[in-house]
């Protein structure tokens, strides 16, 4: 069961566990595996050097967007007067919808017409960093130490870079069916995370009303 814990800087002994847990959560909702087919389609026919530049630019853009969300998350919640339990419920519902859609056919990998600036749009956003990823990072910024969250983001970006960088080899190794299967497995993880968020948010609400 995924459990979100509120940690202070003094709880550094929990950081390794938290980094692994948060990295897994971000990786699951970002789901770069499901983006591989679209990435290969968009970069088909492009020379190796240009493809590597696209991979680097996409990864850098993903990192910058995620860090901005991590740094601004608490300010966004404060500005809109949203408490953490409400974000848990709302974010959980959103993630559940995304997970169901992904299980039904991975809609984030729909084809696009333009190949210009594919590194930023659509690869970096919205394929990798969409509403679900942004919501998850904002939520994590309110429940985890910033250092842990940033380190987790770095780990996920590095893994994403490697997946895109060696996408052709991965595609040949596991095949298109394997990529689809892994993408759907990630969708199940997202659904479980979403269910836990809704449960935790509702529990907080009931506790504030004195019902539990």
Secondary structure, 3 states (H helix, E strand, C coil): CCCCCCCCCCCHHHHHHHHHHHHHHHHHHHCHHHHHHHHHHHCCCCCHHHHHHHHHHHHHHHHHHHHHHHHHHHHHHHHCCCCHHHHHHHHHHHHHHHHHHHHHHCHHHCCCCCCCCCHHHHHHHHHHCCHHHHHHHHHHHHHCCHHHHHHHHHHHHHHHHHHHHCHHHHHHHHHHHHHHHHHHHHHHHHHHHHHHHHHHHHHHHHHHCCCC
